Amino acid sequence: MLETLTGQKKKDYLDRIIANLMALDWLEPTDIPLGGFNASLDVADHFVVGAPLDETASFRSGCGDAPLEIRKMASNLEPVDIYTWSDIADVFVHDFGDIIFENREDLFRKIETLMNTYTSKTPLMLGGEHTVTAAVANRFKNHLFIMLDAHADLRDSYNGNHWSHACVARRLVEKVGGEHLFQIGLRGITKEEKQFATENGIRQYFSFIWRKHIIEYAVNEIKDLLPSFEGLYLTVDMDVFDPAFVPGVGNPEPLGLTPREIFQILDLLPRYDGMDIVELNPQFDPTGASQSVAARLAMFLLCHNDFNQR
């Protein structure tokens, strides 16, 4: 059969074979695909995968539970995205479920395998701690990384660990260069991190300066930078939201941005070639409010991408 296929059909066929083999080894299928619909891999434009790493919490552990809780909440939200009027049921998304892994190194190898195998599909990774973003650096080394986060995460090490979630942006910069990193929503940063950012050309927008015109300014700057990159990779640490709206995170920081402000920023940007949502900690929000924001964000991003590629 393979000899009779060409181009995209051949690639999709091989994708299915590889997926079947890999799923037996280290992908745990989910009974609750994101949004309630699971497109077959051969027709999917996007894929979702959970990366529930929870090894380096510096305050409150528990973010390993996030992929499941995001899926649960998404199945109970309305499927229509009001920014695009797209229905998640009409967006072709394949949810692989969660990666089974032994340690960070093992998880990174498996994330890289998925990213490099399905280059024709746009990934949405559900963390897990922010460290997992570093695993996509090779796949998206020519992209501009848009990082929404309360913290700069530019430490060289934290508690003696170079792979702490407090160091993920530093590891990214080592791979792709400071000019590839654009940080929004910061309010937790050390003097050393600020100096490193300045010396390495990292663009940073702090939450205390936030006004309506700042949203437009930041978005316009990103759009002006885009021609110098192959595209955008988006990483959202859920603590970028003010804890009044999203208390369920490992390291809450006051004076953050509102969900409306975050969604407005993301809606004004073009489609993303890769995305992740990290650091949701459901254990610290029994109300489910934080989970609902994360789930809506995941569904919005998929609908946004689908709308912007039509």
Buried (B, 14 or more C-beta within 10 A) or exposed (E): EEEEEEEEEBBBBEBEEBBEEBBEEBBEEBEBBBBBBBBEBBEBBBBBBBBBBBBBBBEBBBBBBBBBBBBBBBBEBEBBBEBBEBBBEEBBBBBBBBBEBEEBEEBBEBBBBBBEBBEEBBBBBBBBBBBBBBBBBEBBBEBBBBBBBBBBBBBBEBEEBEBBBBBBBBBBBBEBEBBBBBBBBBBBBEEEBBEBBEEBEBBBBBBEEBEEEBBEEBBEEBEEBBEEBEBBBBBBBBBBBBBEBBBBBBBBBEBBBBBEBBBBBBBBBBBBBBBBBBBBBBBBBEEBBBBBBBBBBBBBBBBBBBBEEE
